[in-house]
Amino acid sequence: MSMLKKVILACVVTAVVCLGGIIAYKIVTHGTGEACYVKVNRPATENVIEESGERYYSYTLEGVKEDGTTQEVSFQSMVGRGPLKANAYLKLMLASDGSVNSYAEKQASEMPVDIVKALDAQ
């Protein structure tokens, strides 16, 4: 095999490996990309990490997906951050198994109107 063919083959293999790594990273960090919206309308359970004494909060809330279906979701706040604001809207990013990979607080104006109505009716 000529040197040029070897270089081209090495570039193609490198590109495929890099692309695979990027896709795997996105799946692990952002799940399936499916969004689920919740309103913090139930109290959290406070948890304490014994070794450090740091606190985090667990939530189980009824979420509304972009297609209008509902799903009960459970997730935890970030350690040391305190409880989430009461009645705050959150956009959760779900993993393929339904677990929550990340969340971000949203204003009602940043969300679909029908989802806000569904969350407010809970």
TORKE-312183 format. One record per residue (C-alpha): residue number from 1; x, y, z. Coordinates in nm, 3 decimals, always signed. Example, Ala and Ser with C-alpha at 12.3 -4.5 7.8 and 13.67 -1.06 7.14 Angstrom:
<mardrens>
<mardren num="1" px="+1.230" py="-0.450" pz="+0.780"/>
<mardren num="2" px="+1.367" py="-0.106" pz="+0.714"/>
</mardrens>
This chain:
<mardrens>
<mardren num="1" px="+0.000" py="+0.000" pz="+0.000"/>
<mardren num="2" px="+0.133" py="+0.339" pz="-0.090"/>
<mardren num="3" px="+0.216" py="+0.600" pz="+0.170"/>
<mardren num="4" px="-0.068" py="+0.826" pz="+0.051"/>
<mardren num="5" px="-0.325" py="+0.549" pz="+0.100"/>
<mardren num="6" px="-0.195" py="+0.484" pz="+0.451"/>
<mardren num="7" px="-0.224" py="+0.853" pz="+0.541"/>
<mardren num="8" px="-0.578" py="+0.872" pz="+0.401"/>
<mardren num="9" px="-0.678" py="+0.554" pz="+0.587"/>
<mardren num="10" px="-0.531" py="+0.691" pz="+0.912"/>
<mardren num="11" px="-0.726" py="+1.016" pz="+0.867"/>
<mardren num="12" px="-1.052" py="+0.830" pz="+0.802"/>
<mardren num="13" px="-1.004" py="+0.604" pz="+1.107"/>
<mardren num="14" px="-0.919" py="+0.905" pz="+1.325"/>
<mardren num="15" px="-1.229" py="+1.092" pz="+1.203"/>
<mardren num="16" px="-1.456" py="+0.791" pz="+1.274"/>
<mardren num="17" px="-1.314" py="+0.746" pz="+1.625"/>
<mardren num="18" px="-1.351" py="+1.117" pz="+1.702"/>
<mardren num="19" px="-1.709" py="+1.126" pz="+1.573"/>
<mardren num="20" px="-1.795" py="+0.818" pz="+1.780"/>
<mardren num="21" px="-1.648" py="+0.983" pz="+2.088"/>
<mardren num="22" px="-1.850" py="+1.300" pz="+2.034"/>
<mardren num="23" px="-2.172" py="+1.102" pz="+1.991"/>
<mardren num="24" px="-2.102" py="+0.895" pz="+2.303"/>
<mardren num="25" px="-2.028" py="+1.211" pz="+2.503"/>
<mardren num="26" px="-2.356" py="+1.372" pz="+2.396"/>
<mardren num="27" px="-2.554" py="+1.059" pz="+2.486"/>
<mardren num="28" px="-2.391" py="+1.031" pz="+2.828"/>
<mardren num="29" px="-2.415" py="+1.400" pz="+2.919"/>
<mardren num="30" px="-2.745" py="+1.491" pz="+2.753"/>
<mardren num="31" px="-2.928" py="+1.160" pz="+2.732"/>
<mardren num="32" px="-3.166" py="+1.115" pz="+2.445"/>
<mardren num="33" px="-3.223" py="+1.486" pz="+2.428"/>
<mardren num="34" px="-3.585" py="+1.435" pz="+2.534"/>
<mardren num="35" px="-3.709" py="+1.723" pz="+2.744"/>
<mardren num="36" px="-3.954" py="+1.702" pz="+3.031"/>
<mardren num="37" px="-4.083" py="+2.007" pz="+3.216"/>
<mardren num="38" px="-4.178" py="+2.019" pz="+3.584"/>
<mardren num="39" px="-4.299" py="+2.273" pz="+3.837"/>
<mardren num="40" px="-4.149" py="+2.248" pz="+4.185"/>
<mardren num="41" px="-4.485" py="+2.215" pz="+4.359"/>
<mardren num="42" px="-4.406" py="+1.944" pz="+4.615"/>
<mardren num="43" px="-4.166" py="+1.953" pz="+4.908"/>
<mardren num="44" px="-3.822" py="+1.800" pz="+4.872"/>
<mardren num="45" px="-3.662" py="+1.535" pz="+5.089"/>
<mardren num="46" px="-3.345" py="+1.664" pz="+5.254"/>
<mardren num="47" px="-3.044" py="+1.431" pz="+5.245"/>
<mardren num="48" px="-2.707" py="+1.464" pz="+5.419"/>
<mardren num="49" px="-2.379" py="+1.312" pz="+5.302"/>
<mardren num="50" px="-2.234" py="+1.161" pz="+5.619"/>
<mardren num="51" px="-1.866" py="+1.211" pz="+5.535"/>
<mardren num="52" px="-1.890" py="+1.581" pz="+5.449"/>
<mardren num="53" px="-2.215" py="+1.692" pz="+5.609"/>
<mardren num="54" px="-2.319" py="+1.851" pz="+5.278"/>
<mardren num="55" px="-2.687" py="+1.858" pz="+5.194"/>
<mardren num="56" px="-2.879" py="+1.786" pz="+4.875"/>
<mardren num="57" px="-3.249" py="+1.754" pz="+4.805"/>
<mardren num="58" px="-3.449" py="+1.482" pz="+4.631"/>
<mardren num="59" px="-3.762" py="+1.557" pz="+4.430"/>
<mardren num="60" px="-4.035" py="+1.344" pz="+4.277"/>
<mardren num="61" px="-4.256" py="+1.553" pz="+4.051"/>
<mardren num="62" px="-4.508" py="+1.505" pz="+3.773"/>
<mardren num="63" px="-4.350" py="+1.615" pz="+3.445"/>
<mardren num="64" px="-4.495" py="+1.704" pz="+3.107"/>
<mardren num="65" px="-4.307" py="+1.609" pz="+2.790"/>
<mardren num="66" px="-4.314" py="+1.816" pz="+2.473"/>
<mardren num="67" px="-4.568" py="+1.578" pz="+2.318"/>
<mardren num="68" px="-4.805" py="+1.641" pz="+2.611"/>
<mardren num="69" px="-4.762" py="+1.307" pz="+2.786"/>
<mardren num="70" px="-4.695" py="+1.306" pz="+3.158"/>
<mardren num="71" px="-4.431" py="+1.116" pz="+3.349"/>
<mardren num="72" px="-4.332" py="+1.101" pz="+3.714"/>
<mardren num="73" px="-3.966" py="+1.198" pz="+3.743"/>
<mardren num="74" px="-3.726" py="+1.177" pz="+4.035"/>
<mardren num="75" px="-3.403" py="+1.374" pz="+4.058"/>
<mardren num="76" px="-3.168" py="+1.539" pz="+4.304"/>
<mardren num="77" px="-3.049" py="+1.895" pz="+4.342"/>
<mardren num="78" px="-2.680" py="+1.971" pz="+4.322"/>
<mardren num="79" px="-2.490" py="+1.908" pz="+4.643"/>
<mardren num="80" px="-2.448" py="+2.215" pz="+4.860"/>
<mardren num="81" px="-2.688" py="+2.430" pz="+4.659"/>
<mardren num="82" px="-2.992" py="+2.427" pz="+4.889"/>
<mardren num="83" px="-3.349" py="+2.345" pz="+4.789"/>
<mardren num="84" px="-3.494" py="+2.458" pz="+4.459"/>
<mardren num="85" px="-3.729" py="+2.757" pz="+4.459"/>
<mardren num="86" px="-4.093" py="+2.673" pz="+4.526"/>
<mardren num="87" px="-4.308" py="+2.692" pz="+4.211"/>
<mardren num="88" px="-4.002" py="+2.721" pz="+3.986"/>
<mardren num="89" px="-4.032" py="+2.575" pz="+3.637"/>
<mardren num="90" px="-3.754" py="+2.337" pz="+3.531"/>
<mardren num="91" px="-3.659" py="+2.184" pz="+3.199"/>
<mardren num="92" px="-3.519" py="+1.837" pz="+3.261"/>
<mardren num="93" px="-3.313" py="+1.646" pz="+3.007"/>
<mardren num="94" px="-3.389" py="+1.275" pz="+3.027"/>
<mardren num="95" px="-3.165" py="+0.976" pz="+2.964"/>
<mardren num="96" px="-3.292" py="+0.684" pz="+2.759"/>
<mardren num="97" px="-3.387" py="+0.501" pz="+3.081"/>
<mardren num="98" px="-3.600" py="+0.795" pz="+3.199"/>
<mardren num="99" px="-3.353" py="+0.921" pz="+3.460"/>
<mardren num="100" px="-3.267" py="+1.290" pz="+3.472"/>
<mardren num="101" px="-2.927" py="+1.390" pz="+3.331"/>
<mardren num="102" px="-2.957" py="+1.764" pz="+3.385"/>
<mardren num="103" px="-3.200" py="+2.041" pz="+3.468"/>
<mardren num="104" px="-3.224" py="+2.416" pz="+3.422"/>
<mardren num="105" px="-3.467" py="+2.668" pz="+3.564"/>
<mardren num="106" px="-3.690" py="+2.831" pz="+3.301"/>
<mardren num="107" px="-3.934" py="+3.118" pz="+3.296"/>
<mardren num="108" px="-4.289" py="+3.042" pz="+3.184"/>
<mardren num="109" px="-4.230" py="+3.268" pz="+2.881"/>
<mardren num="110" px="-3.947" py="+3.035" pz="+2.766"/>
<mardren num="111" px="-4.173" py="+2.729" pz="+2.763"/>
<mardren num="112" px="-4.456" py="+2.609" pz="+2.538"/>
<mardren num="113" px="-4.785" py="+2.763" pz="+2.655"/>
<mardren num="114" px="-4.971" py="+2.429" pz="+2.671"/>
<mardren num="115" px="-4.702" py="+2.281" pz="+2.897"/>
<mardren num="116" px="-4.720" py="+2.578" pz="+3.135"/>
<mardren num="117" px="-5.100" py="+2.536" pz="+3.152"/>
<mardren num="118" px="-5.066" py="+2.164" pz="+3.224"/>
<mardren num="119" px="-4.810" py="+2.225" pz="+3.500"/>
<mardren num="120" px="-5.017" py="+2.503" pz="+3.657"/>
<mardren num="121" px="-5.322" py="+2.274" pz="+3.663"/>
<mardren num="122" px="-5.142" py="+2.014" pz="+3.878"/>
</mardrens>
